[in-house]
Amino acid sequence: MGNESSQNEQRTTRRAGMNDVARKMTGGNKTAGIVIAICMVVLGILIFAAPLIMGLGIAYLVTIGFIAYGIFEIVAYVRTPADYRNGWTIANGIIFTLLGIMILAEALGGQYGKINMISTFSFIIGFFALFGGITQISSYGAFKKAGEPGAGWILASGIINLVLGILIICAPIAGWFTMEWIFAIYLIVGGVALFAEACSGKLAYKK
């Protein structure tokens, strides 16, 4: 009974946490929740209707994000007192800024450059998925040896990430649009769920 009560309390805490996130996004306002939900669904539908245009738009936003992040890191390094500066911060800032500028410059060079931009991002995502999969698989042994619960899920997740990373790297364009469609499904499903919560008044619920 004690374990069951503890599990129920954990579920309640998780639900309250998700409600808190939703309230922060919408201010606990029903109208704001409905507007955000509609925007999510519309964006998901647009991705399905015009995958190339939306894919390029997302790639442009990510590229600009790279540049903005790089500049932020450089500025943060300059503003940090000399005794507390970290060389990795300035290096990270320079790399992200130059990478973003190079990708953006190539993309503005024509249709071929836009395709190269998508391929570049696919390779980056594929590499991170591959690296994450290898890390999870290597961690599986330690988790299993320690008798930690969920070790099998870590192994399964690692294998999925490993295979996904290899597939994306081998077919970057197809991988990009596949991820785009998955994101579209997530937006639509999430938007519908948020719309239902907003209409039911759960977003405005306060503990």
FENKA-V964092 format. One record per run of one state. SS is the DSSP state (helix for helix, strand for strand, loop for the rest). FROM is the first residue (numbers start at 1). LEN is the number of residues. If there is no record, write none. Layout:
BEGIN
<<SS,FROM,LEN> <SS,FROM,LEN>>
END
This chain:
BEGIN
<<loop,1,1> <helix,2,25> <loop,27,3> <helix,30,20> <loop,50,1> <helix,51,29> <loop,80,2> <helix,82,3> <loop,85,2> <helix,87,21> <loop,108,3> <helix,111,35> <loop,146,5> <helix,151,20> <loop,171,1> <helix,172,29> <loop,201,1> <helix,202,3> <loop,205,3>>
END
